[in-house]
Amino acid sequence: MNIFDAIPNDLAGEQVTDILCNEQVRIKRILSKGHTTPAEGWFDHDDDEWVMVVEGAGTILFEDGTEQRLDKGDYLHIPAHTKHKVTWTDPDRGTVWLAVHFDLELSVRRHGDGTPS
């Protein structure tokens, strides 16, 4: 398997593919080519999201007005219930996102605070 497999030349709409999905984590590949979040919509996930641009570029707007541009290789952690939307993706090259949704609080309860022992 390869994250670049089966990428269509023409993307009529954004394409989301689950790579792994279980009770603890959801990993998905998102393909965008000029696609954005609808103007009236915001993402408001119950879980944390870690997102990385594998190819292309995109811009995420947060409800507080902060914008974050992500280029190839850039990643971002978005805490649960942080309202955000995608306001731009590269319309020429297309954008390949890797998004990981997880419950950070559950992970800390199971594994501690993450500091080395």
C-alpha positions in Angstrom: 0.0 0.0 0.0 1.1 3.5 -0.8 -0.5 6.8 0.2 -0.2 7.9 -3.5 -2.0 4.9 -4.9 -5.3 5.4 -6.8 -5.2 9.2 -7.0 -7.6 10.3 -9.7 -6.5 12.9 -12.3 -9.9 14.7 -12.0 -11.3 15.3 -8.5 -14.9 16.5 -8.8 -15.2 16.5 -5.0 -12.8 16.1 -2.1 -12.0 12.4 -1.6 -11.7 10.9 1.9 -10.4 7.3 2.4 -10.0 5.6 5.7 -6.6 3.9 6.1 -7.2 2.6 9.6 -10.2 3.0 11.8 -10.8 1.4 15.2 -12.1 2.5 18.7 -8.8 4.3 19.5 -7.7 6.0 16.2 -8.9 6.9 12.8 -6.3 7.6 10.1 -7.5 8.9 6.8 -6.1 10.2 3.5 -7.8 13.3 2.1 -7.4 14.4 -1.5 -8.2 18.0 -2.3 -7.7 20.0 -5.5 -9.0 23.5 -4.9 -11.6 22.2 -2.5 -12.5 24.0 0.7 -14.9 23.7 3.6 -18.3 25.2 2.8 -18.4 28.9 3.9 -21.1 28.3 6.5 -19.5 25.2 7.9 -16.9 24.5 10.6 -15.3 21.3 11.7 -15.8 20.7 15.4 -14.4 17.2 16.1 -15.0 15.3 19.4 -11.5 14.0 19.2 -8.0 15.6 18.6 -6.7 15.7 15.0 -3.2 15.6 13.8 -3.0 16.6 10.2 0.0 16.7 7.7 0.2 17.8 4.1 2.0 15.0 2.3 1.8 16.8 -1.1 0.6 20.2 -2.2 -0.6 22.9 0.2 -3.6 24.1 2.1 -4.7 26.8 4.5 -6.7 26.2 7.7 -8.7 29.0 9.4 -9.6 28.7 13.1 -12.7 30.3 14.6 -10.5 32.8 16.5 -9.4 34.2 13.1 -5.9 32.6 13.1 -4.9 31.1 9.8 -2.2 28.4 9.3 -0.8 27.6 5.9 0.5 24.1 5.5 3.0 23.2 2.8 4.4 19.8 1.9 5.7 18.2 5.1 4.0 20.6 7.5 1.8 19.2 10.2 -0.5 20.6 12.9 -2.2 19.3 16.0 -5.8 20.5 16.4 -7.3 19.9 19.9 -10.8 18.5 20.2 -13.6 21.0 19.8 -11.3 23.6 18.1 -13.5 24.9 15.3 -11.6 25.1 12.0 -12.1 25.0 8.3 -10.1 24.6 5.1 -10.1 27.9 3.2 -7.7 27.0 0.4 -6.1 24.0 -1.2 -3.8 24.0 -4.3 -6.0 24.0 -7.4 -3.2 23.1 -9.7 -1.2 20.4 -8.0 -3.8 19.1 -5.6 -3.2 18.3 -2.0 -2.7 15.0 -0.2 -3.5 15.2 3.5 -2.9 12.6 6.2 -5.3 13.1 9.1 -5.1 11.2 12.4 -8.1 11.5 14.8 -7.5 10.3 18.4 -8.6 10.8 22.0 -5.7 12.5 23.6 -7.3 12.4 27.1 -7.8 8.6 26.8 -4.2 8.1 25.6 -2.8 10.1 28.6 -5.0 8.1 31.0 -3.7 4.8 29.6 0.0 5.8 29.1 0.7 8.6 31.4 1.7 12.1 30.5 4.3 11.0 27.9 7.4 12.2 29.8 10.4 9.9 29.8 10.8 7.8 33.0 
